[in-house]
Amino acid sequence: MSVIQSIDHARQEAIGAHGIERDALEAMLKRTEPALQWLRGRHADGELQLLRLPAERRDLAGIEQAAAALRQGATDIVFLGTGGSSLGAQALLQLADYNVPGLALLRPGPRLHFLDNLDPQTYAELLGKLPLATTKFVAVSKSGGTGETLMQTMAALDAVKRAGLEAKIPSLFMGLSEPSKPGKTNGLRALLESFKVPMLEHDTGVGGRFSVLTNVGLLPAAVAGLDIKRIREGAAKALAPVLASKPAAEVPSAVGAALSIALAEQKAKPITVLMSYSDRLERFAKWYVQLWAESVGKNGKGTTPVAALGPVDQHSQLQLFIAGPRDKLFTVITTGVKGKGPEMPDDLSKLCGEPTLAGKTIGDLVAAQGRATAETLAKNGCPVRTFHVETLDEISLGEMLMHFMLETIIGAHLLGVDAFDQPAVEEGKILAKKYVAEG
């Protein structure tokens, strides 16, 4: 496995009263067995398409062709969509330096923009500054009825028309939505097809927040030059122990779900903090927050996910994490950075009064900080789960994405909720549209 999970620092025998007891964890792991059996059944009958994606290859050529069409002649590519239609793709694209501090502005190829948060000032200014003749727009909405995406798409179409480029709309726009259904309106399709804009099919069996392994996530990844086949190969690694009928204790995603729910139910830990020590996992943490929150937060149940980034959040949140309420489970993700990055020169190390830094790299410090944070939390009685990813690439990121999707589904089973609906979100969407219509 390219991703190594450890829960040693979350056990009672290691950290004391706030850790999970061996018997309690074993009992919770036993409770995951029906969920694992359900997953195997849904893989066998094909009813949960997510589980078939890691082995699927037939769609990859089409995704690559669509990506090539988007890159052709483009200085900028704007992805319109919110939530699951955006965060998974952004998590993948950080491997290609998207949204990585400093490097994002220097990366080659078309500039990539994700307008996943609707803000009138931001969007108006962007449309006013983009070179519209060489800007491509990709509108993504599974249902085709997401209000934010529809308004963004209409505004972009209007801006292009006003710029005298209406004839180019079919080559400047692309849509991604589920196929039309009898008796059901798909606003995005109706809008874009009226301009003869090419449409890609959103898999009807995969919801937005679980869609990162579909063309929703893989199309932007292919645009950025990532190897999308390797992303799915990595996902297969996380799924393999489930399909092999391994006992729950040997299925990392089941272990993670059991630990999280057991600590919430038995140790009053209703908050789960995911803290990664890599700039290229910052959006992964935000993707995880949406995935977990929208999947398990129902019927008065669920735990609250929090995203953190090391080392920066050591200087903003760690004080609270260590000395504040004991209501959290921590997941610390480290990567193989030891020995990497700029090396500190001897003369400058002495000059700043830190001679022991001579010959050390920035990666040495980041590796030490990740280890120290996990151990400090544990020594202060805070349960900690660790992940170590020696090489962060398409394989390992695909594995982590699938791990957390499986962990979320299993966690929802343990809580007795449906991981795949979001009734509270739908209620808010309906009210928002009503208020806009009423003025």
N, C-alpha and C positions, 0 to 999 in steps of 0.2 A: 504493500500500500504506500502511496506517496504522501498520505496524510496520516499522522499518528495522533490518536486521542488518548489522554490519560485522565482518570478521575481520582488518582491517588490522593490529591490534596483536597478532595471533597468528602473523604471518609472520616467517620467519627474517630477511628483509631489513630488518625493522623493529625486532626485539628481540634478534636474535643467535641463539646456538646453541640456545636452548630453543624457538625458534619453528619452525614447519613450513616445509620447503623447498617452493618452487614446484612442482618436479617430483613430489615425494611427494604433495602435495595433489592435483595433477592426476591422478595414478595412482589415488588413493583415490576421487576423484570418478568416474573411469571405472568403478570397482568398484561404484558405487551405481546405475549404469544398469540392471542386471538387477532391482534392487529397485524402481526407478521403473516399469519395464515390468510387473513383477508387480502393483504397485499399480493401474496402469491396467487390467490384466486383471481384477483383482478388483472394480474399479468397474464394468467393463463387464458382468461376469457376475453381479454382485450378491452374491458370496460373502462379501465383507467389508462388512457392513452399515454400519460406521463411515463408509465413504467415500460412502455415499448420504445420510447424515444432513444434511450442509450444505444440500442442495437440498430436503429433505423439509419439507412444510408441513401435510400432512393431519392430523398428530397434535397440532398446537399448540392447537387449540380445546379438545380434550379435556383437555390439560394445564392450560390456563387454567381450565376448569370445575372440575377437581379442586382447584386452588389456591384458587378462590373458596369451595369447600365447606370447605376447611381453615380459611380465615380467618374464616368465619361464626361469630360468637359466641366466638371464641378469644382468650384473654389470652396463652396460651403454646402453642407448637407444638414438640414434641420429635421430632427425627429420630433413629431408632435404626438403626445400621448402622456398619460399620467399613471402613477402607481405601478402596477405590475407590467404595464405596457412600456415601461421606461427603465425602472431601477435594475432589472436583471441585465439588460443590455449595457447599462452604465457600469455595472460590476465587472462584466467581461472586458469592456473597453479600457478599463484602467490598466490591463496588461499591455495595451498599446499606447500608454501614457495619456489617455484621455483624462482630464480633470486632475492630473498629477501636478502638484504645485511647481511652477516654473517650466517644467517640460511640456505642459499642455500647449503652450504658445509656440513651442519650437518643433512640435511633431510634424513629420512630412505628410503630404497628401491633403485632401480636402479638410477644411476646418469642420469639426463636428459640434453640433449644438443640440442639446436636449431641453426642450421647453416643457418640463414636467410639472411646473408649478405656474398656475395662471396668474399673471400680474400685468395689468393693463399698461403701465409705464414701460416695463421691460420689453414687452412684446411690440408695442408701438415703435419704440426706439430701434429695436432690432430690425423690424421690417423697413424702417427708414434708412438704415445704414448698410444692409446687406446688398451685395451686387446681384440684384434679382435675376439678371440674364444668365448668371452662372451659378445660381443657388437651386438645389434640389430640396423638395419637401416630401417627407414620408409621414403620412397620417396613420396612426395605429389605434384602433379601438375594436375590441372583440365583438361587442354588440353593435357597434356602429352608432350608438346613441349617447355616448359620453359627451356631456355638454361642453366641457373644456376643450376637448379635441375638435368638436364640430365648430366651435367659435374660432379657434386658432386656424383651422383649415379654411373657413370662409374668409377670414381676414387676410390670409396669405393669398388666396385666389384673387381677392379684390385688389390687393397690392400689385400683384403681377398684371392683372388686367389694366389697372391705372397706369402702369409703366409701359403700356403698349405691347405687352408680351403675351396676349391671350392665345395667339396661335401656337405658342411654345408650351402651353400648359400640359399637354399630354407627355412631354419629355421632361418637364420640370417637376412633376408631381407623381407620387406613387401612393397607393392605399393598401392597408393591410387590415382585413376585417373578415368575420365569418361569412360563409355563403348566405345568400338570400334565402329566407324561409317563407313559405306561403302564409299569408295572413300576418306577417310580422314586418314592421318597417325597419329598414337599416338606413338611417339617415346619411351615414358617411358614404355608403355605396351609391345611394341615389345622387348625392352631391357630386362625387368624383366621376362617376360613370357618365353624367351629363356632359362632362368635358372630355370624355374618352380617355380618362386617366387609367393606366393599367392597375389592376387590383391583384394582390396576393391573398391567398386563402389563410385565414386564422383557423387553427385547429379547433373545431367545435368542442372537442372533449378535453381541452386543457384551458383552465382559467388563467386570467392575466398574471396573477402572482406566482403561478407555477409554470409560466410560459417561456422561461429563459432558454430552455433547450429546443424550443420551436424556432420558426423563422422570426418570431418577435425579438428574440435575443440574438440569434445567429446571423440574421441579416446585417445588423450594425457591426457585429464582430467580423464578418467577412469583408465589409466595407473597409474596416481598419486593418485588414490583412492578417487576421488571426486564423489559425488552423481550426476550423469548426468541427472537423471530424475528430480531432483530438479532444475537444471539449466533451463530446458525447462518449468517447472512450473513457475519459475520466469519470463521467457519471456512472458508467457501467461498473466501475470499481466499487462505488458505494452501494450499488444495488446488488452486487454479486452475492454477499453473504445472506441476504434475504432470500434470493431465489435458490440458493444452495441449501435452504432449510437449516441453517446454522442455529444453535440454541441462542436465545436472546442475549445472553452474556457475551456472545461472540459476534454480535451485530452492533457495530458502533452507533448507528442511529437509534437503535432500541435502548442502548445504554444511556445515551444522551437524554432521550425522552424520559426514561425511567428516573434518572437522577433529578431532572428539572421538576417533574411533577411530584416526586416523593419529597423533595425539599420544600416545595410549596405547600403540600398538604400536611406534612408532619413536622416541619421545622419553621413554618411561617416565613418562607422566602418567596414572596410574590413578585420579585423583580429579578430579571435575568440580564446581566450586563455582558455584552460581547465587546471585547477590547482587542483590537488587532494591532500588531507592531509592523505595519507596512502601509505606506501611502497608497499602494495599489490594492488595498483591501478596505479602504474607507467607504466606497459605495457598496461593497459587499455587505458591510455591517448595516447600512441603511436598507438594503434589499432584505436582509434577515429580519429587521424590525417590522417591516410591512408584512412579510410572509407570516411571521409568528403571530403578530397582533391581530391581523384580519382573519386568521384561520382558527385561533383558539379562544379569542375573546368573545364569548357568547353565553347567554343564559346565566349571567353572574359568575362565570368561571373564566379561568385563564390567568396567565402571569404577564407582567409588563416588561417588554424588551427594551433595552437601552443600548445605544451605540456609543462606543468610545474609541479613541484613536491614540495609540502610544507612539512615541513618548509624550506628545503634546498634552494629553489629558492627565498625565501624572502631575502636571502643574495646575490643573484646574479641578479635577474630580477625585483624585486619589485620596486626598485628606478625608473627604466625606466617605469614600468607599471603606477606608480602614477604620476611621474613628467614629463614623456615624452609625445609624441603626443597622442592626444585623439582620437585614431583610433581603439580602441579595445572594444570588449564585453568580459567580464570575466565570466567564469563558475567555481565556487569554490565548490569542493566536500569535505564534512567532514563526519566523521564516529563517532560512539559512543564510543570514547576513554576516556571520562572524568572519573576519578577515577581509571583508569587502568595503569598497569605498575609499576615499582619500586617507592616506597614511599621515600621521602627525610627525612632523620633522623634529629632530632632537633639539635644535637651537630654539625654536619657537615654543616648544613645550617647557623648556627651562625658563624662558623669558616670562611666560605667564604664571610661573610658580607651580606647574604641574609636570614635573619631570617624568613621572610614571606613565604619562600619556605618550611618550616618545615611542615611535614604532607601532603604536596601536592605530587601528582604523576606526572610522565612524561606525562601521558595522560591528566592531567589537563592543562599542558602547551600547548600541541599540540591542544587541543580543544580551548583554549583561542586564540592561534595564528590563527587558521582557522577563528574563528569569527572576530578577530581583522583585519585580512587582508581584508575580505569581507567588513567590515564596513569602514575601512580606504579608500579603493578604492571608495566606494560609497560617502563618505564625501568629497572626492576630485573630485566628478563629473564623476566618471567612472561607466558605467552601469555594474551591477553585477547580475548574476543569481546564486542561490545556490541550491545544492542538499545535503540532509542529509540522510545518511544511518546508522541507529542505529547499526545494526548487519551486517557486511560484510560477506556473506556466498553465497552458490550456488544460493539460491533464489534471493537475492538482486542483485547479480552480473548478473544473467540471466535477471533480469528485466531491469537493466541499459543497458546491451548490446542490448536488443530489443528496448528499448526507443530510443537509438541513431541511430539504423538502421532505425526505422520509421521516426525519425526526419530528417535524411538525405534524405530519399525518398521524404518526404513532402517538404523539402527545395529545392530539385531539381525541383519538380513540380512548386514551386513558381518562380524559376529562368527560367523555360521553357527549361530545359536540361534533357537528359536521364541519370538517376542515375546509370544505369547498364552497360554502355559501357566505354571504356577507349582508344579512338583512338590515343591519343598522346603517351600513353605508348606502344601501339602495334607498332607504327611507330619506336620508339626507339629500340624495340626488334629486328625488322627486320633489321635495320641498323647495330646493334651490331653483329648479326649473319653474315651479309655480310662482315663486316670488319675482323672478325675472319677468315672467309673462304679465304679472299684475303691475309691474313697474314700481 
